[in-house]
Amino acid sequence: MIEFTNNLEVTKTEDIFDEINKRYVAAMMIHGQMADYFNFLGLKGYKRLHEYQFLTESLERREVCRYFVDHHGKLLKDSFSGTIKVIPDSWYTASRLSIGKSTKQKAVEDGFIEYHNWEKETKEAYEKYAQQLRTNGNVSDALFVECLVKDVSKELETVEKMVTDLISVGYDMVYITETQDCIHEKYKKKLKGVKL
């Protein structure tokens, strides 16, 4: 359950960047919990994907904060309001070995639906903010935010391809299990290139 919404009606540059910063804080919480979620399910590829996303979102957040200080001479507050609770409460009293096939299958489906929805909403929010910055005449700020849109668009494309594949196989656990090594290695290699 992800209960977080950005204020899309903000118009001031500082408020827009504050909203973007809040969304990054939420994103790090989501990816951190998703990494634990998939690790608990024994799906190391999906776990590694979310570890990668956690680290890259953290670095991107640093870029947003640094950009705002460097270009506007002000700090962004560390604030967040909402609820990020990806892991079901019942899992905290369960053991990894007690999770059956049908529970895993449903958990993969639910996890990817949440992930997809989050990235889609993020893209829409950043597009709205970039548009508002252009309307305000803040072209360089708009260009910066448009780079964030481009980045989240790539992530959304990746997620949509994964979801399409999962739907095509009916969230088959044999398929899911067999793809984990490949996904794990892909994101393990990508992690080596992560830099601030």
Contact map, one row per residue, 1 for C-alpha under 8 A:
1110000000000000000000000000000000000000000000000000000000000000000000000000000000111100000000000000000000000000010000000000000000000000000000000000000000000000000000000000000000000000000000000000
1111000000000000000000000000000000000000000000000000000000000000000000000000000001111100000000000000000000000000010000000000000000000000000000000000000000000000000000000000000000000000000000000000
1111100000000000000000000000000000000000000000000000000000000000000000000000000001110000000000000000000000000000000000000000000000000000000000000000000000000000000000000000000000000000000000000000
0111110000000000000000000100000000000000000000000000000000000000000000000000000011110000000000000000000000000000000000000000000000000000000000000000000000000000000000000000000000000000000000000000
0011111000000000000000000000000000000000000000000000000000000000000000000000000001000000000000000000000000000000000000000000000000000000000000000000000000000000000000000000000000000000000000000000
0001111100000000001001100000000000000000000000000000000000000000000000000000000000000000000000000000000000000000000000000000100000000000000000000000000000000000000000000000000000000000000000000000
0000111111000000001000000000000000000000000000000000000000000000000000000000000000000000000000000000000000000000000000000000000000000000000000000000000000000000000000000000000000000000000000000000
0000011111000000000000000000000000000000000000000000000000000000000000000000000000000000000000000000000000000000000000000000100110000000000000000000000000000000000000000000000000000000000000000000
0000001111100000000000000000000000000000000000000000000000000000000000000000000000000000000000000000000000000000000000000000000000000000000000000000000000000000000000000000000000000000000000000000
0000001111110011000000000000000000000000000000000000000000000000000000000000000000000000000000000000000000000000000000000000000000000000000000000000000000000000000000000000000000000000000000000000
0000000011111011000000000000000000000000000000000000000000000000000000000000000000000000000000000000000000000000000000000000000000011001000000000000000000000000000000000000000000000000000000000000
0000000001111111000000000000000000000000000000000000000000000000000000000000000000000000000000000000000000000000000000000000000000000000000000000000000000000000000000000000000000000000000000000000
0000000000111111100000000000000000000000000000000000000000000000000000000000000000000000000000000000000000000000000000000000000000001000000000000000000000000000000000000000000000000000000000000000
0000000000011111110000000000000000000000000000000000000000000000000000000001000000000000000000000000000000000000000000000000000000000000000000000000000000000000000000000000000000000000000000000000
0000000001111111111000000000000000000000000000000000000000000000000000000000000000000000000000000000000000000000000000000000000000000000000000000000000000000000000000000000000000000000000000000000
0000000001111111111100000000000000000000000000000000000000000000000000000000000000000000000000000000000000000000000000000000000010000000000000000000000000000000000000000000000000000000000000000000
0000000000001111111110000000000000000000000000000000000000000001000100000001000000000000000000000000000000000000000000000000000000000000000000000000000000000000000000000000000000000000000000000000
0000000000000111111111000000000000000000000000000000000000000000000000000001100000000000000000000000000000000000000000000000000000000000000000000000000000000000000000000000000000000000000000000000
0000011000000011111111100000000000000000000000000000000000000000000000000000000000000000000000000000000000000000000000000000000000000000000000000000000000000000000000000000000000000000000000000000
0000000000000001111111110000000000000000000000000000000000000000000000000000000000000000000000000000000000000000000000000000010000000000000000000000000000000000000000000000000000000000000000000000
0000000000000000111111111000000000000000000000000000000000001001100000000001010000000000000000000000000000000000000000000000000000000000000000000000000000000000000000000000000000000000000000000000
0000010000000000011111111100000000000000000000000000000000000000000000000000011100000000000000000000000000000000000000000000000000000000000000000000000000000000000000000000000000000000000000000000
0000010000000000001111111110000000000000000000000000000000000000000000000000000000000000000000000000000000000000000000000100000000000000000000000000000000000000000000000000000000000000000000000000
0000000000000000000111111111000000000000000000000000000011001000000000000000000000000000000000000000000000000000000000000000000000000000000000000000000000000000000000000000000000000000000000000000
0000000000000000000011111111100000000000000000000000000000001000000000000000001100000000000000000000000000000000000000000000000000000000000000000000000000000000000000000000000000000000000000000000
0001000000000000000001111111110000000000000000000000000000000000000000000000000100010000000000000000000000000000000000000000000000000000000000000000000000000000000000000000000000000000000000000000
0000000000000000000000111111111000000000000000000000010010000000000000000000000000000000000000000000000000000000000000000000000000000000000000000000000000000000000000000000000000000000000000000000
0000000000000000000000011111111100000000000000000000111011000000000000000000000000000000000000000000000000000000000000000000000000000000000000000000000000000000000000000000000000000000000000000000
0000000000000000000000001111111110000000000000000000010000000000000000000000000000010000000000000000000000000000000000000000000000000000000000000000000000000000000000000000000000000000000000000000
0000000000000000000000000111111111000000000000000000000000000000000000000000000000011100000000000000000000000000000000000000000000000000000000000000000000000000000000000000000000000000000000000000
0000000000000000000000000011111111100000000000000110110000000000000000000000000000000000000000000000000000000000000000000000000000000000000000000000000000000000000000000000000000000000000000000000
0000000000000000000000000001111111110000000000000110010000000000000000000000000000000000000000000000000000000000000000000000000000000000000000000000000000000000000000000000000000000000000000000000
0000000000000000000000000000111111111000000000000000000000000000000000000000000000001110000000000000000000000000000000000000000000000000000000000000000000000000000000000000000000000000000000000000
0000000000000000000000000000011111111100000000100100000000000000000000000000000000000110000000000000000000000010000000000000000000000000000000000000000000000000000000000000000000000000000000000000
0000000000000000000000000000001111111110000001111110000000000000000000000000000000000000000000000000000000000000000000000000000000000000000000000000000000000000000000000000000000000000000000000000
0000000000000000000000000000000111111111000000100000000000000000000000000000000000000000000000000000000000000000000000000000000000000000000000000000000000000000000000000000000000000000000000000000
0000000000000000000000000000000011111111100000100000000000000000000000000000000000000110000000000000000000000000000000000000000000000000000000000000000000000000000000000000000000000000000000000000
0000000000000000000000000000000001111111111101100000000000000000000000000000000000000000000000000000000000000000000000000000000000000000000000000000000000000000000000000000000000000000000000000000
0000000000000000000000000000000000111111111101100000000000000000000000000000000000000000000000000000000000000000000000000000000000000000000000000000000000000000000000000000000000000000000000000000
0000000000000000000000000000000000011111111000000000000000000000000000000000000000000000000000010000000000000000000000000000000000000000000000000000000000000000000000000000000000000000000000000000
0000000000000000000000000000000000001111111000000000000000000000000000000000000000000000000000010010000100000000000000000000000000000000000000000000000000000000000000000000000000000000000000000000
0000000000000000000000000000000000000111111100000000000000000000000000000000000000000000000000010000000000000000000000000000000000000000000000000000000000000000000000000000000000000000000000000000
0000000000000000000000000000000000000111111111100000000000000000000000000000000000000000000000000000000000000000000000000000000000000000000000000000000000000000000000000000000010010000000000000000
0000000000000000000000000000000000000110011111110000000000000000000000000000000000000000000000000000000000000000000000000000000000000000000000000000000000000000000000000000000000011001000000000000
0000000000000000000000000000000000000000001111111000000000000000000000000000000000000000000000000000000000000000000000000000000000000000000000000000000000000000000000000000000000111111101000000000
0000000000000000000000000000000000100110001111111100000000000000000000000000000000000000000000000000000000000000000000000000000000000000000000000000000000000000000000000000000000010011000000000000
0000000000000000000000000000000001111110001111111110000000000000000000000000000000000000000000000000000000000000000000000000000000000000000000000000000000000000000000000000000000000001000000000000
0000000000000000000000000000000000100000000111111111000000000000000000000000000000000000000000000000000000000000000000000000000000000000000000000000000000000000000000000000000000000011001100000000
0000000000000000000000000000000000100000000011111111100000000000000000000000000000000000000000000000000000000000000000000000000000000000000000000000000000000000000000000000000000000011001000000000
0000000000000000000000000000001101100000000001111111110000000000000000000000000000000000000000000000000000000000000000000000000000000000000000000000000000000000000000000000000000000000000000000000
0000000000000000000000000000001100100000000000111111111000000000000000000000000000000000000000000000000000000000000000000000000000000000000000000000000000000000000000000000000000000000000000000000
0000000000000000000000000000000000000000000000011111111100000000000000000000000000000000000000000000000000000000000000000000000000000000000000000000000000000000000000000000000000000000001101100000
0000000000000000000000000001001000000000000000001111111110000000000000000000000000000000000000000000000000000000000000000000000000000000000000000000000000000000000000000000000000000000000000000000
0000000000000000000000000011101100000000000000000111111111000000000000000000000000000000000000000000000000000000000000000000000000000000000000000000000000000000000000000000000000000000000000000000
0000000000000000000000000001000000000000000000000011111111100000000000000000000000000000000000000000000000000000000000000000000000000000000000000000000000000000000000000000000000000000000000000100
0000000000000000000000000000000000000000000000000001111111110000000000000000000000000000000000000000000000000000000000000000000000000000000000000000000000000000000000000000000000000000000000000100
0000000000000000000000010011000000000000000000000000111111111000000000000000000000000000000000000000000000000000000000000000000000000000000000000000000000000000000000000000000000000000000000000000
0000000000000000000000010001000000000000000000000000011111111100000000000000000000000000000000000000000000000000000000000000000000000000000000000000000000000000000000000000000000000000000000000000
0000000000000000000000000000000000000000000000000000001111111110000000000000000000000000000000000000000000000000000000000000000000000000000000000000000000000000000000000000000000000000000000000011
0000000000000000000000000000000000000000000000000000000111111111000000000000000000000000000000000000000000000000000000000000000000000000000000000000000000000000000000000000000000000000000000000000
0000000000000000000010011000000000000000000000000000000011111111100000000000000000000000000000000000000000000000000000000000000000000000000000000000000000000000000000000000000000000000000000000000
0000000000000000000000000000000000000000000000000000000001111111110000000000000000000000000000000000000000000000000000000000000000000000000000000000000000000000000000000000000000000000000000000000
0000000000000000000000000000000000000000000000000000000000111111111000000000000000000000000000000000000000000000000000000000000000000000000000000000000000000000000000000000000000000000000000000001
0000000000000000100010000000000000000000000000000000000000011111111100000000000000000000000000000000000000000000000000000000000000000000000000000000000000000000000000000000000000000000000000000000
0000000000000000000010000000000000000000000000000000000000001111111110000011000000000000000000000000000000000000000000000000000000000000000000000000000000000000000000000000000000000000000000000000
0000000000000000000000000000000000000000000000000000000000000111111111000000000000000000000000000000000000000000000000000000000000000000000000000000000000000000000000000000000000000000000000000000
0000000000000000000000000000000000000000000000000000000000000011111111110000000000000000000000000000000000000000000000000000000000000000000000000000000000000000000000000000000000000000000000000000
0000000000000000100000000000000000000000000000000000000000000001111111111111000000000000000000000000000000000000000000000000000000000000000000000000000000000000000000000000000000000000000000000000
0000000000000000000000000000000000000000000000000000000000000000111111111111000000000000000000000000000000000000000000000000000000000000000000000000000000000000000000000000000000000000000000000000
0000000000000000000000000000000000000000000000000000000000000000011111111000000000000000000000000000000000000000000000000000000000000000000000000000000000000000000000000000000000000000000000000000
0000000000000000000000000000000000000000000000000000000000000000001111111000000000000000000000000000000000000000000000000000000000000000000000000000000000000000000000000000000000000000000000000000
0000000000000000000000000000000000000000000000000000000000000000001111111100000000000000000000000000000000000000000000000000000000000000000000000000000000000000000000000000000000000000000000000000
0000000000000000000000000000000000000000000000000000000000000000000111111110000000000000000000000000000000000000000000000000000000000000000000000000000000000000000000000000000000000000000000000000
0000000000000000000000000000000000000000000000000000000000000000000110011111000000000000000000000000000000000000000000000000000000000000000000000000000000000000000000000000000000000000000000000000
0000000000000000000000000000000000000000000000000000000000000000100110001111100000000000000000000000000000000000000000000000000000000000000000000000000000000000000000000000000000000000000000000000
0000000000000100110010000000000000000000000000000000000000000000100110000111110000000000000000000000000000000000000000000000000000000000000000000000000000000000000000000000000000000000000000000000
0000000000000000010000000000000000000000000000000000000000000000000000000011111000000000000000000000000000000000000000000000000000000000000000000000000000000000000000000000000000000000000000000000
0000000000000000000011000000000000000000000000000000000000000000000000000001111100000000000000000000000000000000000000000000000000000000000000000000000000000000000000000000000000000000000000000000
0000000000000000000001001000000000000000000000000000000000000000000000000000111110000000000000000000000000000000000000000000000000000000000000000000000000000000000000000000000000000000000000000000
0000000000000000000001001100000000000000000000000000000000000000000000000000011111000000000000000000000000000000000000000000000000000000000000000000000000000000000000000000000000000000000000000000
0001000000000000000000000000000000000000000000000000000000000000000000000000001111100000000000000000000000000000000000000000000000000000000000000000000000000000000000000000000000000000000000000000
0111100000000000000000000000000000000000000000000000000000000000000000000000000111110000000000000000000000000000000000000000000000000000000000000000000000000000000000000000000000000000000000000000
1111000000000000000000000000000000000000000000000000000000000000000000000000000011111000000000000000000000000000000000000000000000000000000000000000000000000000000000000000000000000000000000000000
1111000000000000000000000100110000000000000000000000000000000000000000000000000001111100000000000000000000000000000000000000000000000000000000000000000000000000000000000000000000000000000000000000
1100000000000000000000000000010010000000000000000000000000000000000000000000000000111111000000000000000000000000000000000000000000000000000000000000000000000000000000000000000000000000000000000000
1100000000000000000000000000010011001000000000000000000000000000000000000000000000011111000000000000000000000010000000000000000000000000000000000000000000000000000000000000000000000000000000000000
0000000000000000000000000000000011001000000000000000000000000000000000000000000000001111101000000000000000000000000000000000000000000000000000000000000000000000000000000000000000000000000000000000
0000000000000000000000000000000000000000000000000000000000000000000000000000000000001111111100000000000000000000000000000000000000000000000000000000000000000000000000000000000000000000000000000000
0000000000000000000000000000000000000000000000000000000000000000000000000000000000000011111110000000000000000000000000000000000000000000000000000000000000000000000000000000000000000000000000000000
0000000000000000000000000000000000000000000000000000000000000000000000000000000000000001111111000000000000000000000000000000000000000000000000000000000000000000000000000000000000000000000000000000
0000000000000000000000000000000000000000000000000000000000000000000000000000000000000011111111100000000000000000000000000000000000000000000000000000000000000000000000000000000000000000000000000000
0000000000000000000000000000000000000000000000000000000000000000000000000000000000000001111111100000000000000000000000000000000000000000000000000000000000000000000000000000000000000000000000000000
0000000000000000000000000000000000000000000000000000000000000000000000000000000000000000111111100000000000000000000000000000000000000000000000000000000000000000000000000000000000000000000000000000
0000000000000000000000000000000000000000000000000000000000000000000000000000000000000000011111110110000000000000000000000000000000000000000000000000000000000000000000000000000000000000000000000000
0000000000000000000000000000000000000000000000000000000000000000000000000000000000000000001111111110000000000000000000000000000000000000000000000000000000000000000000000000000000000000000000000000
0000000000000000000000000000000000000001110000000000000000000000000000000000000000000000000001111110000000000000000000000000000000000000000000000000000000000000000000000000000000000000000000000000
0000000000000000000000000000000000000000000000000000000000000000000000000000000000000000000000111111000000000000000000000000000000000000000000000000000000000000000000000000000000000000000000000000
0000000000000000000000000000000000000000000000000000000000000000000000000000000000000000000001111111000000000000000000000000000000000000000000000000000000000000000000000000000000000000000000000000
0000000000000000000000000000000000000000100000000000000000000000000000000000000000000000000001111111101100000000000000000000000000000000000000000000000000000000000000000000000000000000000000000000
0000000000000000000000000000000000000000000000000000000000000000000000000000000000000000000000001111111100000000000000000000000000000000000000000000000000000000000000000000000000000000000000000000
0000000000000000000000000000000000000000000000000000000000000000000000000000000000000000000000000011111110000000000000000000000000000000000000000000000000000000000000000000100000000000000000000000
0000000000000000000000000000000000000000000000000000000000000000000000000000000000000000000000000001111111000000000000000000000000000000000000000000000000000000000000000000000000000000000000000000
0000000000000000000000000000000000000000000000000000000000000000000000000000000000000000000000000011111111100000000000000000000000000000000000000000000000000000000000000000000000000000000000000000
0000000000000000000000000000000000000000100000000000000000000000000000000000000000000000000000000011111111110000000000000000000000000000000000000000000000000000000000000000100000000000000000000000
0000000000000000000000000000000000000000000000000000000000000000000000000000000000000000000000000000111111111000000000000000000000000000000000000000000000000000000000000011100000000000000000000000
0000000000000000000000000000000000000000000000000000000000000000000000000000000000000000000000000000011111111100000000000000000000000000000000000000000000000000000000000000000000000000000000000000
0000000000000000000000000000000000000000000000000000000000000000000000000000000000000000000000000000001111111110000000000000000000000000000000000000000000000000000000000000000000000000000000000000
0000000000000000000000000000000000000000000000000000000000000000000000000000000000000000000000000000000111111111000000000000000000000000000000000000000000000000000000000010000000000000000000000000
0000000000000000000000000000000000000000000000000000000000000000000000000000000000000000000000000000000011111111100000000000000000000000000000000000000000000000000000000010000000000000000000000000
0000000000000000000000000000000000000000000000000000000000000000000000000000000000000000000000000000000001111111110000000000000000000000000000000000000000000000000000000000000000000000000000000000
0000000000000000000000000000000001000000000000000000000000000000000000000000000000000100000000000000000000111111111000000000000000000000000000000000000000000000000000000000000000000000000000000000
0000000000000000000000000000000000000000000000000000000000000000000000000000000000000000000000000000000000011111111100000000000000000000000000000000000000000010001000000000000000000000000000000000
0000000000000000000000000000000000000000000000000000000000000000000000000000000000000000000000000000000000001111111110000000000000000000000000000000000000000000000000000000000000000000000000000000
1100000000000000000000000000000000000000000000000000000000000000000000000000000000000000000000000000000000000111111111000000000000000000000000000000000000000000000000000000000000000000000000000000
0000000000000000000000000000000000000000000000000000000000000000000000000000000000000000000000000000000000000011111111100000000000000000000000000000000000000010000000000000000000000000000000000000
0000000000000000000000000000000000000000000000000000000000000000000000000000000000000000000000000000000000000001111111110000000000000000000000000000000000010011000000000000000000000000000000000000
0000000000000000000000000000000000000000000000000000000000000000000000000000000000000000000000000000000000000000111111111000000000000000000000000000000000000000000000000000000000000000000000000000
0000000000000000000000000000000000000000000000000000000000000000000000000000000000000000000000000000000000000000011111111100000000000000000000000000000000000000000000000000000000000000000000000000
0000000000000000000000000000000000000000000000000000000000000000000000000000000000000000000000000000000000000000001111111110000000000000000000000000000100110000000000000000000000000000000000000000
0000000000000000000000000000000000000000000000000000000000000000000000000000000000000000000000000000000000000000000111111111000000000000000000000000000000010000000000000000000000000000000000000000
0000000000000000000000000000000000000000000000000000000000000000000000000000000000000000000000000000000000000000000011111111100000000000000000000000000000000000000000000000000000000000000000000000
0000000000000000000000100000000000000000000000000000000000000000000000000000000000000000000000000000000000000000000001111111110000000000000000000000000100000000000000000000000000000000000000000000
0000000000000000000000000000000000000000000000000000000000000000000000000000000000000000000000000000000000000000000000111111111000000000000000000000100110000000000000000000000000000000000000000000
0000000000000000000000000000000000000000000000000000000000000000000000000000000000000000000000000000000000000000000000011111111100000000000000000000000000000000000000000000000000000000000000000000
0000010100000000000000000000000000000000000000000000000000000000000000000000000000000000000000000000000000000000000000001111111110000000000000000000000000000000000000000000000000000000000000000000
0000000000000000000100000000000000000000000000000000000000000000000000000000000000000000000000000000000000000000000000000111111111000000000000001101100000000000000000000000000000000000000000000000
0000000000000000000000000000000000000000000000000000000000000000000000000000000000000000000000000000000000000000000000000011111111100000000000001100100000000000000000000000000000000000000000000000
0000000100000000000000000000000000000000000000000000000000000000000000000000000000000000000000000000000000000000000000000001111111110000000000000000000000000000000000000000000000000000000000000000
0000000100000001000000000000000000000000000000000000000000000000000000000000000000000000000000000000000000000000000000000000111111111000000001001000000000000000000000000000000000000000000000000000
0000000000000000000000000000000000000000000000000000000000000000000000000000000000000000000000000000000000000000000000000000011111111100000011101100000000000000000000000000000000000000000000000000
0000000000000000000000000000000000000000000000000000000000000000000000000000000000000000000000000000000000000000000000000000001111111110000001000000000000000000000000000000000000000000000000000000
0000000000100000000000000000000000000000000000000000000000000000000000000000000000000000000000000000000000000000000000000000000111111111000001000000000000000000000000000000000000000000000000000000
0000000000101000000000000000000000000000000000000000000000000000000000000000000000000000000000000000000000000000000000000000000011111111111011000000000000000000000000000000000000000000000000000000
0000000000000000000000000000000000000000000000000000000000000000000000000000000000000000000000000000000000000000000000000000000001111111111001000000000000000000000000000000000000000000000000000000
0000000000000000000000000000000000000000000000000000000000000000000000000000000000000000000000000000000000000000000000000000000000111111110000000000000000000000000000000000000000000000000000000000
0000000000100000000000000000000000000000000000000000000000000000000000000000000000000000000000000000000000000000000000000000000000011111110000000000000000000000000000000000000000000000000000000000
0000000000000000000000000000000000000000000000000000000000000000000000000000000000000000000000000000000000000000000000000000000000001111111000000000000000000000000000000000000000000000000000000000
0000000000000000000000000000000000000000000000000000000000000000000000000000000000000000000000000000000000000000000000000000000000001111111111000000000000000000000000000000000000000000000000000000
0000000000000000000000000000000000000000000000000000000000000000000000000000000000000000000000000000000000000000000000000000000000001100111111100000000000000000000000000000000000000000000000000000
0000000000000000000000000000000000000000000000000000000000000000000000000000000000000000000000000000000000000000000000000000000000000000011111110000000000000000000000000000000000000000000000000000
0000000000000000000000000000000000000000000000000000000000000000000000000000000000000000000000000000000000000000000000000000000001001000011111111000000000000000000000000000000000000000000000000000
0000000000000000000000000000000000000000000000000000000000000000000000000000000000000000000000000000000000000000000000000000000011111100011111111100000000000000000000000000000000000000000000000000
0000000000000000000000000000000000000000000000000000000000000000000000000000000000000000000000000000000000000000000000000000000001000000001111111110000000000000000000000000000000000000000000000000
0000000000000000000000000000000000000000000000000000000000000000000000000000000000000000000000000000000000000000000000000000000000000000000111111111000000000000000000000000000000000000000000000000
0000000000000000000000000000000000000000000000000000000000000000000000000000000000000000000000000000000000000000000000000000011011000000000011111111100000000000000000000000000000000000000000000000
0000000000000000000000000000000000000000000000000000000000000000000000000000000000000000000000000000000000000000000000000000011001000000000001111111110000000000000000000000000000000000000000000000
0000000000000000000000000000000000000000000000000000000000000000000000000000000000000000000000000000000000000000000000000000000000000000000000111111111000000000000000000000000000000000000000000000
0000000000000000000000000000000000000000000000000000000000000000000000000000000000000000000000000000000000000000000000000000010000000000000000011111111100000000000000000000000000000000000000000000
0000000000000000000000000000000000000000000000000000000000000000000000000000000000000000000000000000000000000000000000000010011000000000000000001111111110000000000000000000000000000000000000000000
0000000000000000000000000000000000000000000000000000000000000000000000000000000000000000000000000000000000000000000000000000000000000000000000000111111111000000000000000000000000000000000000000000
0000000000000000000000000000000000000000000000000000000000000000000000000000000000000000000000000000000000000000000000000000000000000000000000000011111111100000000000000000000000000000000000000000
0000000000000000000000000000000000000000000000000000000000000000000000000000000000000000000000000000000000000000000000100110000000000000000000000001111111110000000000000000000000000000000000000000
0000000000000000000000000000000000000000000000000000000000000000000000000000000000000000000000000000000000000000000000000010000000000000000000000000111111111000000000000000000000000000000000000000
0000000000000000000000000000000000000000000000000000000000000000000000000000000000000000000000000000000000000000000000000000000000000000000000000000011111111100000000000000000000000000000000000000
0000000000000000000000000000000000000000000000000000000000000000000000000000000000000000000000000000000000000000000000100000000000000000000000000000001111111110000000000000000000000000000000000000
0000000000000000000000000000000000000000000000000000000000000000000000000000000000000000000000000000000000000000000100110000000000000000000000000000000111111111000000000000000000000000000000000000
0000000000000000000000000000000000000000000000000000000000000000000000000000000000000000000000000000000000000000000000000000000000000000000000000000000011111111100000000000000000000000000000000000
0000000000000000000000000000000000000000000000000000000000000000000000000000000000000000000000000000000000000000000000000000000000000000000000000000000001111111110000000000000000000000000000000000
0000000000000000000000000000000000000000000000000000000000000000000000000000000000000000000000000000000000000001001100000000000000000000000000000000000000111111111000000000000000000000000000000000
0000000000000000000000000000000000000000000000000000000000000000000000000000000000000000000000000000000000000000000100000000000000000000000000000000000000011111111100000000000000000000000000000000
0000000000000000000000000000000000000000000000000000000000000000000000000000000000000000000000000000000000000000000000000000000000000000000000000000000000001111111110000000000000000000000000000000
0000000000000000000000000000000000000000000000000000000000000000000000000000000000000000000000000000000000000000000000000000000000000000000000000000000000000111111111000000000000000000000000000000
0000000000000000000000000000000000000000000000000000000000000000000000000000000000000000000000000000000000000001000000000000000000000000000000000000000000000011111111100000000000000000000000000000
0000000000000000000000000000000000000000000000000000000000000000000000000000000000000000000000000000000000000000000000000000000000000000000000000000000000000001111111110000000000000000000000000000
0000000000000000000000000000000000000000000000000000000000000000000000000000000000000000000000000000000000000000000000000000000000000000000000000000000000000000111111111000000000000000000000000000
0000000000000000000000000000000000000000000000000000000000000000000000000000000000000000000000000000000000000000000000000000000000000000000000000000000000000000011111111111000100000000000000000000
0000000000000000000000000000000000000000000000000000000000000000000000000000000000000000000000000000000000000000000000000000000000000000000000000000000000000000001111111110000000000000000000000000
0000000000000000000000000000000000000000000000000000000000000000000000000000000000000000000000000000000000000000000000000000000000000000000000000000000000000000000111111110000000000000000000000000
0000000000000000000000000000000000000000000000000000000000000000000000000000000000000000000000000000000000000000000000000000000000000000000000000000000000000000000011111111001000000000000000000000
0000000000000000000000000000000000000000000000000000000000000000000000000000000000000000000000000000000000000000000000000000000000000000000000000000000000000000000001111111000000000000000000000000
0000000000000000000000000000000000000000000000000000000000000000000000000000000000000000000000000000000010011000000000000000000000000000000000000000000000000000000001111111101100000000000000000000
0000000000000000000000000000000000000000000000000000000000000000000000000000000000000000000000000000000010000000000000000000000000000000000000000000000000000000000001001111111100000000000000000000
0000000000000000000000000000000000000000000000000000000000000000000000000000000000000000000000000000100110000000000000000000000000000000000000000000000000000000000000000011111110000000000000000000
0000000000000000000000000000000000000000000000000000000000000000000000000000000000000000000000000000000000000000000000000000000000000000000000000000000000000000000000000001111111000000000000000000
0000000000000000000000000000000000000000000000000000000000000000000000000000000000000000000000000000000000000000000000000000000000000000000000000000000000000000000000001011111111100000000000000000
0000000000000000000000000000000000000000000000000000000000000000000000000000000000000000000000000000000000000000000000000000000000000000000000000000000000000000000001000011111111110000000000000000
0000000000000000000000000000000000000000001000000000000000000000000000000000000000000000000000000000000000000000000000000000000000000000000000000000000000000000000000000000111111110000000000000000
0000000000000000000000000000000000000000000000000000000000000000000000000000000000000000000000000000000000000000000000000000000000000000000000000000000000000000000000000000011111111000000000000000
0000000000000000000000000000000000000000000010000000000000000000000000000000000000000000000000000000000000000000000000000000000000000000000000000000000000000000000000000000001111111110000000000000
0000000000000000000000000000000000000000001111000000000000000000000000000000000000000000000000000000000000000000000000000000000000000000000000000000000000000000000000000000000111111111000000000000
0000000000000000000000000000000000000000000110000000000000000000000000000000000000000000000000000000000000000000000000000000000000000000000000000000000000000000000000000000000001111111100000000000
0000000000000000000000000000000000000000000010000000000000000000000000000000000000000000000000000000000000000000000000000000000000000000000000000000000000000000000000000000000000111111110000000000
0000000000000000000000000000000000000000000011011000000000000000000000000000000000000000000000000000000000000000000000000000000000000000000000000000000000000000000000000000000000111111111000000000
0000000000000000000000000000000000000000000111111000000000000000000000000000000000000000000000000000000000000000000000000000000000000000000000000000000000000000000000000000000000011111111100000000
0000000000000000000000000000000000000000000010000000000000000000000000000000000000000000000000000000000000000000000000000000000000000000000000000000000000000000000000000000000000001111111110000000
0000000000000000000000000000000000000000000000000000000000000000000000000000000000000000000000000000000000000000000000000000000000000000000000000000000000000000000000000000000000000111111111000000
0000000000000000000000000000000000000000000010011001000000000000000000000000000000000000000000000000000000000000000000000000000000000000000000000000000000000000000000000000000000000011111111100000
0000000000000000000000000000000000000000000000010001000000000000000000000000000000000000000000000000000000000000000000000000000000000000000000000000000000000000000000000000000000000001111111110000
0000000000000000000000000000000000000000000000000000000000000000000000000000000000000000000000000000000000000000000000000000000000000000000000000000000000000000000000000000000000000000111111111000
0000000000000000000000000000000000000000000000000001000000000000000000000000000000000000000000000000000000000000000000000000000000000000000000000000000000000000000000000000000000000000011111111100
0000000000000000000000000000000000000000000000000001000000000000000000000000000000000000000000000000000000000000000000000000000000000000000000000000000000000000000000000000000000000000001111111100
0000000000000000000000000000000000000000000000000000000000000000000000000000000000000000000000000000000000000000000000000000000000000000000000000000000000000000000000000000000000000000000111111100
0000000000000000000000000000000000000000000000000000000000000000000000000000000000000000000000000000000000000000000000000000000000000000000000000000000000000000000000000000000000000000000011111110
0000000000000000000000000000000000000000000000000000001100000000000000000000000000000000000000000000000000000000000000000000000000000000000000000000000000000000000000000000000000000000000001111111
0000000000000000000000000000000000000000000000000000000000100000000000000000000000000000000000000000000000000000000000000000000000000000000000000000000000000000000000000000000000000000000000001111
0000000000000000000000000000000000000000000000000000000000100010000000000000000000000000000000000000000000000000000000000000000000000000000000000000000000000000000000000000000000000000000000000111
